[in-house]
């Protein structure tokens, strides 16, 4: 057996024997008691010092600029009321497509004739999902439109007069990313 191996074995045996011994000379062991004596605690209280400094106030903001009648946007809050959506959909499970026939009926309450119509097309935010099959208004096909990202913009055959009701027909195909 080598000298190096013997010294390692001796150290290992010595460590095992001394770790099991009740106490080593010069080693103090502390055993906790069941009911330890309470330790006094000191609580410090802070009292604020009086100051003669005034509290700063933020500067006043200027009033917002008022809109003049020439630059005021038209009130469209009531223009978006009383809209009816009718949606029929046919799901093709094998091809993972959805064929949709959507009708949007509304009355123009904007206070002026509508010369263009903009619709949000959320599925078109991702390419390759949305495809228009047919677009029409009051039974007349619309072939001239722009579709960029989620905005579909088209011009009706005649401007929609204030107070007039109209129906937009939109047939489209959704290729579902399943």
N, C-alpha and C positions, 0 to 999 in steps of 0.2 A: 504494500500500500504506500502511496507517495506521501511525503511529508505535508504537502499542501492539502491533500484529501483528508488526512488525519486531523489536521487543525480545524478544518471545516466541520468535521463530524463532532469533534470535541466542543466547538462553539455551539453547535445545534443542540447537543445533549445538555450542556450547561444552561442554555436559554430555556429549554423545556423544564428542567428541574427547578430553576429559580423562579419561573413564572408561576409555578404551582405552590411554592413555599408560602407559609402564612405571612411572613414579613422579613424584610432584610434589615440588617442593622443600619441605623441612620435614616431609615425611610419612615415617614409619618403617614399613617392612613387615617382618614377622616370618615366616620360613619354618621350619616344624617340621623337626627333624632326624630321621633314621631311628631312631636309638638315643638317646633322650633320657637325660640323666643322672638317676639315681634321686634322688628327693626324700626327704630324711630325714623319718621320721614319729615322733611321740612318742606312746606309749601310757601313759595314766594308769591307775593301779590304785587302787582305793578299798578301804580297810580299815575295817570297821565299828568304831565306838567302843564300848567296853564300857559297859553301863548297869547301874545297880543297881535299876532299876524292875521291879516284879513284872509278870508277864503277866496281864492281866485275864481272869477266867473268867466266862462268861455265867451269869446266875442260873438256878437249877434250875426247870424247869416243874412245875406241880402235876400229879399223876397224873390221867388221864382219869376222869370220873365212871363208876362201875360201874352197870350196868343191873340193876335189881331184877327179880325174876320177874314182878311185876305190869306192868312197862313193857317187858319184853323182847319184841322182835318174834319171831314164829315162825320156825324154821329152814326156809327154803324152798330151801336149796341142793340138796337131793335131790329137791325137788318138781318141778324142771325137767328131770330126767333121764328117759331112755327115751321121748322124744317122737318120733313118726313122722309125717312129712309126705308126703302123696301129692298130686301136682299134675298135672292134665291141663289143657292149654291149647289153644285154637283161635285162630289168628291170621287176622284178616280184613284182608288187605293193602289192598284198595280203600277200606275205611272206616277203616283205621288203628286197629282195636280188637282187644282180646285178651279172649276169653271164657275164664274160669278156673273149674275145679271143683277145690276144695282140700279135703282131708280131713286133720284133725289128730287123731291118736290118742294118748292119754296116760293115765297112771295117777296118781291123786291120792296124792302122798307128803307132803303138807303137814302131816299130823298132825291135821287137823280137816276137817269137811265144807266143800266149796266152795259158797258160796251165790251168788256172782257170778263171772263170768269176764271178764277184760280181755285183749284182744288188740291188738297193734300193727299198724296199717294204714298203712305208710309212704307208699303212693301217694296217700293222702288229705291229705297235707300241702299239696298243690297242688289247688286247687279244679277241679272239672270233669273229673277223671281217673278217679275210683273210684266205682262204683255197685254196691251190693249187689243181687243178683238173688234170692238165697235164703240164709237162715241156718237151720241146724238142729243138733240134738244128739241122737245115737242115733236118728235117723229122725224125730224130732218137730220140726216147724217152730217157729222162734222169730220172732215178729213184733214183740216189744217189746224194742228195743235202742236204745242211744244211740251215735252216731258223731260225735265231736268231734275235729277235727284228725286226729291219728293214733291215736286210742284208740277201740276198739270195745268197749263194755261191755254185757253181757247177763246175764240170770238163767236158769239151767237150769230145766227143769220141776220137777225135784226136786234138792235139794242133792247134789253128788257126794261120796259117803262116802269116808273115808280108806281107801286100798287099792283103790278101785273104778276100773276102766278105763272110758273114754268116748271117743266120737268126735264131733268137731265137723265139720259139713259147711258149707262156705262157697262159694257160687257168686257170682261177681262179674264185672263188665265193666270193663275198663280202656280208656279213650280215650287213645291214645298221642299225645303232643304232638310229632308229626314234621313 
